[in-house]
Amino acid sequence: MIHGWRGLALGVACLLGIAACAGLDEMVQEPRLQLKGVAPTDFSLAGAGFRFNFEVHNPNPLGLRLSQVTYRLATGRHQLVSGTVDQGIALPARGSAPLIIPLRLDFRDIMAAAADLAGRPSLPYQLDGKLFVGPLAIPYAIAGDLELPRLPRIELTAIQVRELSLNAARLACQVRLTNRNAVPLQLGQLAYQLQLGEIPVAGGETASLTPLAAKGSQTLSLDARVRLKDLGASLLRLFQSGGSAAYTLTGSFRQSLPGGGDHQTPFQFSGKTPLKR
């Protein structure tokens, strides 16, 4: 078996020798790159990983070797990430081999490049570069849309009145977070403010949250203490007898970034929640 660059050089030389007799265009053909799909690998609210799955077709009668792939990912005129992947992939004669290009995007770069993308479900992209097969540098270019992480759905499912005195009520606020993405979602810390009607009743920041499984959910219990004199008469009656109250939950998810600093993703949800004694 012929190995390494010597083998590749001999293989290309053989192809060129044959081509001299039969015609270069007819006998020596560039390998072709075909995109099979793009899969997200992990999501956070600060960035995301993707795997570009390709197939490389070698139409020639001799096996070749793909040594290196360069890539540049852009949206519009703004470059987001670039790099090189050293693959060392054997391309069988008149056959195909898989090629994977893993990429990671920082959403600070995306927002800096295109602020109007905030809140959109996908990112239009262009990916181009070169395949290095022996002395050949074969350009490629594709375009499409990348799925972006969706904010988890946040619901205040119930408020449990743990303790009710003449002066104050101690509450346990049950908050359910649901991942609307098909891959796990990193959340970081949760800073929140809860209002019942127009009255603030709770606020604070959690420790770093457990990542949400794909399409999964988790429930948090947020403790709060509210002075009864701060409540309106209608809310006070609800605390005393039970019922449902309108709420607004606002805040942000905060994630630490490599190299320092953090990324904050704001949210606001509202609805009605039962008060339980």
C-alpha positions as CSV (number, residue, x, y, z in Angstrom):
1,M,0.0,0.0,0.0
2,I,1.2,3.5,-0.8
3,H,1.1,5.9,2.1
4,G,1.4,9.7,2.7
5,W,2.4,12.4,0.3
6,R,4.7,10.1,-1.8
7,G,1.7,7.9,-2.5
8,L,-0.5,10.9,-3.3
9,A,2.1,12.4,-5.6
10,L,2.5,9.1,-7.4
11,G,-1.3,8.8,-7.7
12,V,-1.7,12.2,-9.2
13,A,1.3,11.6,-11.5
14,C,-0.4,8.5,-12.8
15,L,-3.6,10.3,-13.4
16,L,-1.8,13.1,-15.2
17,G,0.1,10.5,-17.3
18,I,-3.2,8.8,-18.3
19,A,-4.7,12.2,-19.0
20,A,-1.9,13.1,-21.4
21,C,-3.2,10.2,-23.6
22,A,-6.9,10.5,-23.1
23,G,-7.5,14.2,-22.4
24,L,-7.1,16.0,-19.0
25,D,-10.8,17.0,-18.7
26,E,-11.9,13.4,-19.4
27,M,-9.5,11.6,-17.0
28,V,-8.6,14.0,-14.1
29,Q,-11.7,15.4,-12.3
30,E,-11.8,17.5,-9.2
31,P,-13.5,15.8,-6.2
32,R,-16.9,17.2,-5.5
33,L,-18.3,18.4,-2.2
34,Q,-22.0,17.8,-1.3
35,L,-23.7,19.1,1.9
36,K,-25.8,16.4,3.5
37,G,-27.1,18.4,6.4
38,V,-26.3,20.8,9.3
39,A,-27.0,19.7,12.8
40,P,-26.8,21.8,16.0
41,T,-24.7,20.1,18.7
42,D,-25.3,22.3,21.7
43,F,-27.1,25.5,22.4
44,S,-26.7,28.2,25.1
45,L,-28.2,31.7,25.1
46,A,-24.7,33.1,24.4
47,G,-23.6,30.8,21.5
48,A,-24.2,27.6,19.7
49,G,-22.2,24.7,18.1
50,F,-23.0,23.2,14.7
51,R,-21.8,20.3,12.7
52,F,-21.7,20.6,8.9
53,N,-22.0,17.1,7.4
54,F,-20.6,16.8,3.9
55,E,-19.8,14.0,1.5
56,V,-16.7,14.2,-0.8
57,H,-17.0,12.4,-4.1
58,N,-13.9,11.2,-5.9
59,P,-14.8,10.5,-9.6
60,N,-11.2,9.4,-10.5
61,P,-10.0,5.8,-11.0
62,L,-7.4,6.2,-8.3
63,G,-7.8,6.8,-4.6
64,L,-6.8,10.3,-3.3
65,R,-6.3,11.9,0.1
66,L,-8.0,15.0,1.4
67,S,-5.4,16.6,3.7
68,Q,-7.0,19.9,4.8
69,V,-10.1,22.0,4.6
70,T,-10.4,25.8,5.1
71,Y,-13.6,27.5,5.9
72,R,-15.1,30.9,6.3
73,L,-18.7,31.5,7.6
74,A,-20.3,34.8,7.0
75,T,-23.8,36.4,7.2
76,G,-24.2,39.0,4.5
77,R,-20.9,40.9,4.2
78,H,-19.9,40.1,7.8
79,Q,-17.5,37.3,8.6
80,L,-18.4,35.4,11.7
81,V,-15.7,32.7,12.0
82,S,-13.0,31.1,9.9
83,G,-10.4,28.4,10.4
84,T,-8.8,25.2,9.1
85,V,-9.7,21.6,9.7
86,D,-6.9,19.0,9.2
87,Q,-8.9,15.9,8.2
88,G,-6.5,13.4,6.5
89,I,-9.4,11.6,4.8
90,A,-8.9,8.8,2.3
91,L,-11.1,9.3,-0.8
92,P,-11.6,5.9,-2.5
93,A,-11.4,5.5,-6.2
94,R,-14.8,6.4,-7.8
95,G,-16.2,6.5,-4.2
96,S,-17.1,8.9,-1.4
97,A,-16.1,9.7,2.1
98,P,-17.7,11.8,4.9
99,L,-16.4,15.1,5.9
100,I,-17.4,17.0,9.1
101,I,-16.7,20.7,9.7
102,P,-17.6,21.7,13.3
103,L,-18.2,25.4,14.0
104,R,-19.0,27.4,17.0
105,L,-20.7,30.8,17.0
106,D,-20.6,33.6,19.6
107,F,-23.9,35.5,19.5
108,R,-22.1,38.7,20.4
109,D,-20.5,38.5,16.9
110,I,-23.8,37.8,15.3
111,M,-25.5,40.7,16.9
112,A,-22.6,43.0,16.1
113,A,-22.8,41.9,12.5
114,A,-26.5,42.1,12.1
115,A,-28.5,43.7,15.0
116,D,-31.8,43.1,13.2
117,L,-31.3,39.3,13.7
118,A,-32.3,39.6,17.4
119,G,-35.3,37.4,18.0
120,R,-35.2,35.6,14.6
121,P,-35.3,31.8,14.5
122,S,-32.6,31.4,12.0
123,L,-29.4,33.0,10.6
124,P,-28.8,33.2,6.8
125,Y,-25.2,32.2,6.1
126,Q,-22.6,31.7,3.4
127,L,-19.9,29.1,4.0
128,D,-16.9,28.9,1.6
129,G,-13.3,27.7,1.6
130,K,-11.0,25.2,-0.1
131,L,-10.4,21.5,-0.2
132,F,-6.7,20.5,-0.4
133,V,-6.2,17.3,-2.3
134,G,-2.5,16.9,-3.1
135,P,-1.4,19.9,-5.2
136,L,-5.1,20.8,-5.9
137,A,-6.9,23.5,-4.0
138,I,-10.6,23.1,-4.8
139,P,-12.9,26.0,-3.9
140,Y,-16.4,25.4,-2.5
141,A,-19.3,27.6,-1.5
142,I,-22.7,26.9,0.0
143,A,-25.5,29.0,1.5
144,G,-28.4,28.3,3.8
145,D,-30.0,29.1,7.1
146,L,-28.8,28.1,10.6
147,E,-31.3,27.4,13.4
148,L,-30.7,29.7,16.3
149,P,-31.5,28.8,20.0
150,R,-35.0,29.7,21.2
151,L,-35.5,31.2,24.6
152,P,-37.1,28.7,27.0
153,R,-40.8,29.0,27.8
154,I,-41.2,30.4,31.3
155,E,-44.4,29.8,33.3
156,L,-45.4,30.7,36.8
157,T,-47.4,27.5,37.5
158,A,-48.5,28.3,41.1
159,I,-47.8,30.3,44.2
160,Q,-47.9,28.4,47.4
161,V,-48.6,30.4,50.5
162,R,-46.2,28.8,53.0
163,E,-46.9,31.1,55.9
164,L,-49.5,33.8,56.5
165,S,-49.2,36.1,59.5
166,L,-50.8,39.4,60.4
167,N,-47.9,41.3,58.8
168,A,-46.5,39.2,56.0
169,A,-46.8,36.2,53.8
170,R,-44.0,33.7,52.9
171,L,-44.4,32.4,49.4
172,A,-43.0,29.6,47.2
173,C,-43.3,30.6,43.6
174,Q,-43.2,27.5,41.2
175,V,-41.6,28.4,37.9
176,R,-41.4,25.9,35.1
177,L,-38.7,26.3,32.3
178,T,-39.3,24.4,29.1
179,N,-36.7,23.9,26.4
180,R,-38.2,24.5,23.0
181,N,-35.0,23.4,21.2
182,A,-34.2,19.9,19.9
183,V,-30.7,19.9,21.6
184,P,-29.8,20.6,25.3
185,L,-29.8,24.3,26.3
186,Q,-27.3,25.9,28.7
187,L,-29.0,28.6,30.8
188,G,-26.6,30.0,33.3
189,Q,-28.0,32.1,36.2
190,L,-31.5,33.5,36.4
191,A,-32.2,37.0,37.6
192,Y,-35.9,37.7,38.0
193,Q,-38.5,40.1,39.2
194,L,-42.1,38.9,39.9
195,Q,-45.2,41.2,40.0
196,L,-48.7,40.2,40.9
197,G,-50.9,42.8,39.2
198,E,-48.9,46.0,39.6
199,I,-47.3,45.0,42.9
200,P,-43.7,43.6,43.1
201,V,-43.6,40.5,45.3
202,A,-40.3,38.8,44.6
203,G,-36.9,39.3,43.0
204,G,-33.4,37.9,43.1
205,E,-30.9,35.7,41.3
206,T,-30.5,32.0,41.3
207,A,-27.3,29.9,41.2
208,S,-26.3,28.5,37.9
209,L,-29.2,26.4,36.6
210,T,-29.0,22.8,35.4
211,P,-28.9,22.6,31.6
212,L,-32.3,21.8,30.1
213,A,-32.5,18.5,28.2
214,A,-33.7,18.6,24.6
215,K,-37.4,19.4,24.7
216,G,-37.2,18.9,28.5
217,S,-38.3,21.0,31.4
218,Q,-37.5,21.7,35.0
219,T,-39.3,23.5,37.9
220,L,-37.7,26.0,40.2
221,S,-39.1,27.1,43.6
222,L,-38.4,30.8,44.2
223,D,-38.9,31.9,47.8
224,A,-40.4,35.3,48.5
225,R,-41.7,37.3,51.4
226,V,-44.2,40.1,51.0
227,R,-45.6,42.5,53.6
228,L,-49.3,42.4,53.7
229,K,-49.5,46.2,53.9
230,D,-47.9,46.4,50.4
231,L,-50.7,44.3,48.9
232,G,-53.9,45.8,47.5
233,A,-57.2,44.7,49.0
234,S,-58.0,42.3,46.1
235,L,-54.7,40.6,46.3
236,L,-54.9,40.3,50.1
237,R,-58.3,38.5,49.7
238,L,-56.7,36.1,47.2
239,F,-53.9,35.3,49.6
240,Q,-56.4,34.7,52.3
241,S,-58.9,32.6,50.4
242,G,-57.1,31.3,47.3
243,G,-57.8,32.0,43.6
244,S,-55.9,33.1,40.5
245,A,-53.8,36.3,40.1
246,A,-52.3,38.0,37.1
247,Y,-48.5,38.0,37.1
248,T,-45.6,39.4,35.1
249,L,-42.2,37.7,35.3
250,T,-39.3,39.6,33.9
251,G,-35.5,39.3,34.1
252,S,-32.6,37.8,32.3
253,F,-30.4,34.7,31.9
254,R,-26.7,35.5,32.6
255,Q,-23.9,33.4,31.3
256,S,-20.2,33.8,31.9
257,L,-18.1,34.0,28.7
258,P,-14.6,32.5,28.0
259,G,-12.1,35.2,28.6
260,G,-14.2,37.2,31.1
261,G,-17.4,39.1,31.1
262,D,-20.9,37.7,30.7
263,H,-23.9,37.6,28.3
264,Q,-27.4,38.6,29.3
265,T,-30.5,37.5,27.6
266,P,-33.6,39.3,28.8
267,F,-37.1,37.8,29.0
268,Q,-40.7,38.8,29.9
269,F,-43.6,36.5,30.4
270,S,-47.1,37.1,31.8
271,G,-50.3,35.2,32.5
272,K,-52.4,34.0,35.4
273,T,-51.4,31.7,38.2
274,P,-53.3,30.0,41.1
275,L,-52.6,31.0,44.7
276,K,-52.6,27.9,47.0
277,R,-52.9,27.8,50.7
